[in-house]
Structures are given as C-alpha cells and as structure tokens.
Amino acid sequence: DIDQLGQNKSRLILLNKADLADERQNEAWKEYFQKRGFHVVKVDSRNGSGMKTIQNVIQEACKEKIERDRRRGIKNRPIRAMVAGIPNVGKSTFINTFAGKACAKTGNRPGVTKGKQWIRLNKNVELLDTPGILWPKFEDQQVGIRLACVGSIKDDILNMEELALWLIEHLRTNYSGLLEKRYGISEEGTAVEILGKIARARGCLKKGEELDYVKASGLLFDDFRGGKIGRVTLEWAEQEKSE
C-alpha cells in the first residue's frame, strides 16, 4: 500500500536498530533497497549512530522537488516527511534523537504512539509521526513469526514457547555457537532439548526441579531483543531476491 500511495514521492528507508542486526545482512539489505531506487541509511537511534548523515540524505532525496520549488520562486519551504513503519522498530526514539528533544513518546512495546502529530525538527524538515501499522493478515506465516520474534506483535497473544523453538532453530542453523557462548550449553539435540538446557543453565525451574519452559522462553527473548545473544538477522536479502 505504501509503495502505491508514495509512488511519486521520495523514499528514505532507515535500517534502525542496525546495531542488533548482522552487519553483512545490513549491507545486503541496503544494497537491495538502493537497487529499487530508495535512499537508505543504517542507524542506531539510541546511541545516535548514523544520525548525522540523515539531514544530507533528505536533501539529496528531495533535490528535484527543492529545485522545482526554486524555479517557481518558492524558497526555504520545509520538506515534510511522514515516518511510517511497523510497531516497535524505534520510530519515536528516532524522532526524539533526530530532533534532539523528547517530542514523541517512546516505549519498548508495540503501540505506544496512538495518534498522528507533526514535529518541526528545524527550518528545513517537518516530520509526521504515525502509529505503527501492521498487515491485517499475513500471507506467509514466516513473516508473522519473524515479526513476533522482534517484538512487533504483542507477546501476550503469542505462544512464546513455540516461538522460542523457532528462534533456537534459526540461531543454531545460521548463527552456530551463539547460544553455546551465551548460556554455556551444547547446541546438540532438538530445539526443545536446547530450550531445556537454557532453562537448567539459568535456573528456570518449577517446584520439584521441573524445567520451566515458559520462563526460559521469556529469558531467551529478553536476551535476543536486547542484543545479548549477538547480532542476528532473521530475514535475509538473498531470500527476498530468490522468492
């Protein structure tokens, strides 16, 4: 829908939380989007990495429009941009860091931004902050699983244990050794057995020494989303090209 609605507009894609993702995949995604004609910047809104280049990229992306305005005698009209994205990708944190003041609410759960608001960053740029939007339904179940893993879908409507098994399988297959390093366990056996090893290693036990898989799943996701397991990407640009 956004492709359609914004087809005559300049598009800047921010790969936010780039510090949590696999750097090789960051580069692959950057190249993937650039080939489609979009401007792309890797950023980490929390520590400000990549933020300085954004102002110049915005000017570059809107060069034709600024030139058109200048020919019509309109000077210094601010560029107006809409910030759009799925929940919990750090839109508000980006705006606050970019503006240099807390002008949009932030929170590490989806759905914190409720309404639309225009924010004037400087004389050159105005941003429209919008709530996170998700597809009403997923054609591909894998898309839903990946979004759930990164916290874009509310945890309380998900089966976190099943999700944990999917994540363990992804990590073991594509990022061998990370679970071993984080939890001091071997990555051999089924995903359920590995989750059990994590539960035992971290003392996630119920009465009578029974393993608490729910608690272990929550711990795994806290570590994964906080970047404590390592830099991991769940969807690769090569997969996108081949599908």
C-alpha positions in Angstrom: 0.0 0.0 0.0 2.8 2.4 0.9 4.5 1.6 -2.4 1.3 2.6 -4.2 0.5 5.7 -2.1 4.0 7.1 -2.2 5.0 6.1 -5.8 5.7 9.7 -6.8 7.4 10.6 -3.5 11.0 10.3 -2.5 11.5 7.4 -0.1 14.2 7.2 2.6 14.5 3.8 4.3 16.1 3.8 7.7 17.5 0.5 8.8 17.1 1.3 12.5 18.5 -0.9 15.4 21.3 -1.7 12.9 23.5 -2.5 16.0 21.3 -5.5 16.7 21.4 -7.0 13.2 24.1 -9.0 11.4 26.3 -6.4 9.6 26.6 -8.4 6.4 22.9 -8.6 6.2 22.6 -4.8 6.9 24.8 -4.2 3.9 22.8 -6.7 1.7 19.5 -5.1 2.6 21.0 -1.6 2.0 22.0 -2.7 -1.5 18.6 -4.4 -2.1 16.7 -1.2 -1.4 19.1 1.0 -3.2 18.6 -1.1 -6.3 14.9 -0.4 -6.1 15.6 3.3 -6.1 15.3 4.2 -2.4 17.7 6.1 -0.3 19.0 4.0 2.6 20.7 4.9 5.9 21.7 2.4 8.7 21.0 4.0 12.1 21.0 3.2 15.8 18.7 5.8 17.2 19.6 5.1 20.8 23.3 6.0 20.5 22.9 8.4 17.6 25.0 6.3 15.1 24.3 7.3 11.5 22.0 10.2 12.5 24.3 12.9 11.2 24.1 11.8 7.6 20.2 11.8 7.5 19.8 15.5 7.0 22.0 15.5 3.9 20.3 12.3 2.6 16.9 14.0 3.0 18.1 17.0 1.0 19.5 14.6 -1.7 16.3 12.6 -1.8 14.2 15.7 -2.3 16.6 17.5 -4.7 14.2 17.6 -7.6 11.4 19.0 -5.5 13.6 21.7 -4.0 14.8 22.6 -7.5 11.2 22.7 -8.7 10.1 25.0 -5.9 13.1 27.3 -6.5 12.1 27.7 -10.2 8.7 28.7 -9.1 10.1 31.2 -6.7 9.4 29.2 -3.5 12.4 29.3 -1.3 13.1 27.7 2.1 9.9 25.7 2.2 10.5 22.9 4.7 10.4 19.3 3.5 7.5 17.4 5.0 8.1 13.7 5.6 5.9 11.0 7.1 7.5 8.4 9.4 5.9 5.1 8.7 6.7 1.6 9.9 5.6 -1.5 11.8 5.3 -1.3 15.6 8.4 -1.4 17.9 11.0 -0.6 15.3 12.0 2.6 17.1 10.2 5.3 15.2 9.6 7.5 18.2 13.2 7.0 19.5 14.5 8.0 16.1 12.4 11.2 16.1 13.5 12.1 19.6 17.1 11.6 18.8 16.9 13.4 15.4 15.0 16.4 16.9 17.3 16.4 20.0 14.4 16.6 22.4 11.7 14.3 23.7 8.8 15.2 21.4 7.3 11.8 20.8 6.5 9.1 23.4 8.7 6.1 23.4 8.4 2.6 24.9 9.8 -0.8 24.3 6.4 -2.3 23.4 4.3 -2.0 20.3 1.5 0.5 20.2 2.9 3.4 22.3 2.2 6.1 19.6 -1.6 6.5 19.4 -2.2 9.5 17.1 -0.6 11.5 14.4 1.5 14.6 15.2 3.6 17.0 13.1 7.0 17.7 14.6 9.2 20.6 13.3 12.8 19.5 13.5 14.4 22.6 12.1 13.7 25.2 9.4 14.3 22.5 6.7 12.3 19.4 7.9 8.9 18.7 9.4 8.1 15.1 10.3 4.7 13.5 10.7 4.9 10.8 13.4 2.4 8.0 12.9 1.4 4.9 14.9 2.9 1.6 13.9 0.9 -0.3 11.3 0.7 -4.0 10.7 -0.8 -6.1 7.9 -4.3 -7.2 8.8 -3.3 -10.8 8.0 0.0 -12.5 6.9 0.0 -14.4 3.6 3.3 -16.0 4.7 3.4 -17.4 8.2 7.2 -16.9 8.4 6.7 -13.2 8.2 4.4 -13.3 11.2 6.9 -15.4 13.1 9.8 -13.1 12.4 7.8 -10.0 13.4 6.7 -11.8 16.6 10.4 -12.6 17.4 11.5 -8.9 17.2 8.5 -7.7 19.4 6.3 -6.1 16.7 3.4 -8.2 17.8 2.2 -8.1 21.4 3.7 -11.1 23.3 0.5 -11.8 25.3 -1.3 -13.0 22.2 1.5 -15.4 21.2 2.7 -18.8 22.2 6.2 -17.8 23.3 7.4 -21.4 23.8 6.7 -22.3 20.2 8.3 -19.0 19.1 11.4 -19.8 21.2 11.8 -23.2 19.4 11.7 -21.4 16.0 14.3 -18.9 17.2 16.5 -21.6 18.6 16.4 -23.5 15.3 17.2 -20.3 13.3 20.1 -19.4 15.6 21.5 -22.9 15.6 21.3 -23.2 11.8 22.5 -19.7 10.8 24.5 -18.4 13.8 26.1 -21.6 15.2 27.8 -21.1 18.5 25.9 -18.0 19.8 23.6 -20.0 22.1 26.6 -22.0 23.4 28.6 -18.9 24.1 25.7 -17.1 25.9 24.4 -20.0 28.0 27.3 -22.3 28.3 25.4 -25.2 26.7 25.9 -27.5 23.8 23.7 -26.9 20.7 23.1 -30.6 20.0 19.7 -32.2 20.3 16.2 -31.0 19.4 15.1 -27.3 19.8 13.0 -28.5 22.8 16.1 -30.1 24.4 18.1 -26.9 23.8 15.4 -24.8 25.5 15.5 -27.3 28.4 19.3 -26.8 28.6 18.8 -23.0 28.7 16.2 -23.4 31.5 18.6 -25.5 33.5 21.6 -23.2 32.9 19.6 -20.2 34.0 17.8 -21.8 36.9 14.3 -21.6 35.3 12.8 -24.4 37.5 9.4 -25.1 39.0 8.8 -27.0 42.2 10.4 -30.4 42.3 13.2 -29.4 39.8 10.8 -29.4 36.8 12.0 -27.3 33.9 10.1 -24.0 33.4 9.9 -23.7 29.6 7.7 -20.5 29.8 10.2 -18.7 31.9 13.2 -19.9 29.8 11.4 -18.7 26.6 10.9 -15.2 28.2 14.5 -15.0 29.1 15.6 -16.1 25.7 13.6 -13.3 24.1 14.8 -10.7 26.5 18.4 -11.6 25.7 17.7 -11.8 21.9 15.9 -8.4 21.7 18.5 -6.8 23.9 21.3 -7.9 21.6 22.9 -10.0 24.4 23.0 -13.2 22.3 24.8 -11.4 19.4 24.0 -9.6 16.2 21.3 -11.6 14.4 19.1 -11.0 11.3 16.0 -13.2 10.8 15.3 -12.4 7.1 18.0 -12.3 4.5 18.0 -10.1 1.4 19.1 -13.1 -0.7 15.9 -14.9 0.3 13.8 -11.9 -0.8 15.5 -11.9 -4.2 15.0 -15.6 -4.9 11.3 -15.7 -3.9 
